[in-house]
Each structure stands twice: as structure tokens, then as C-alpha cells.
Amino acid sequence: MSAVVFIDTSVYLNILNVPDHNQDRPRILAEFKGMTTDCLLLPFATIFETGNHISKLPDGGMRRKFAEAMVNDVYTAEQGYRPYQPIKILLREEFIKWLIEFPGHAMRSKSIEKTKEGGSLSDLTIKKEWEMACDNTLYRRRRVRIWSLDSDLSSCDHHSEKGR
């Protein structure tokens, strides 16, 4: 039986081949190829967090290149042409408007500081979406997991017969 798989930022950065965040790309792509029957979900938090990482790339041209690549990838997924689908949180019209504005914002420097502290709102959001999927009767008897390189998120792996 196929699984329901939430794609975390750490994995999505490797899929997009974003510099300094793609060290696990061969392993990720190999696993990705084996997920042909799985229901792959791209959480909205993953999209935003990936955009944040792209905005921290060293120069505007590189930020724009990867921002445009991400926009194209998410847009084609939204249109049904990718093996994964974005999770619907916002109205489609709002989402597309914000997405189209992203490359211009990403190419400008935000700040010179880089800090990472504790659990993020993005991780919490992904976990809550995962919990909702685990409780969804449509996914009964299916494995529901978060595909992540981060141990706290990858531990979210539910098999209906085992419980959460």
C-alpha cells in the first residue's frame, strides 16, 4: 500500500539542488525515484522555508535563479505536473500572487545575520498537518510520514496498525 509522505525543507532543498543545502542529493533522488505510488505532499511551510534559504544565497543573481526555479517547480506541481502536490492552505489566487512576487524579494539581501534557534513555526506546522493526516479516515491503513533529514521530523512516521 502506498504511503502519504510530507516533504520537509531539508529534502526539498536537495531536490531543487540549492547550493550549500544539497549534500544529500544523490541519496534523496534515489529514494525519490522509488516513491512512484506514494502520495507526496509539499507543505506550505516547506515552500516558505525553502524560499527563506534561497534568499540567503550569496548573491542576487544566484538567489533569483533558484527562486525562479522554485517558483516554476511549485507552479507546475500546483498544475498537477509534478509527482508531489502542494498542500492547500491559502486561497489559490493569494498563493500564486505571493509566489510570483518571491523572486524579486529573494534577490535583495534581508540582513547580514544568520541565526537558527529551537523548533520553528514551520516544523510545528508540518507536524500538525502530519497529525491531521494520521487522523484522516482517507489515509486509514496507510503509512503517513514526514520525509526529512532532521531527526525530530523524520521520527513522525505513523503506521495505522502501530498507532502514533
Secondary structure, DSSP 8 states (H G I E B T S, - for coil): ---EEEE-HHHHHHHHT-TTS-TTHHHHHHHHHT-TTSEEEE-HHHHHHHHHHHHTSSSHHHHHHHHHHHHHHHHHHHTT-SSEEE---S-HHHHHHHHHHHHHHHTS---S-----SS-HHHHHHHHHHHHHHH-GGGTTS-EEEE-SSHHHHT-EEBTTTB-
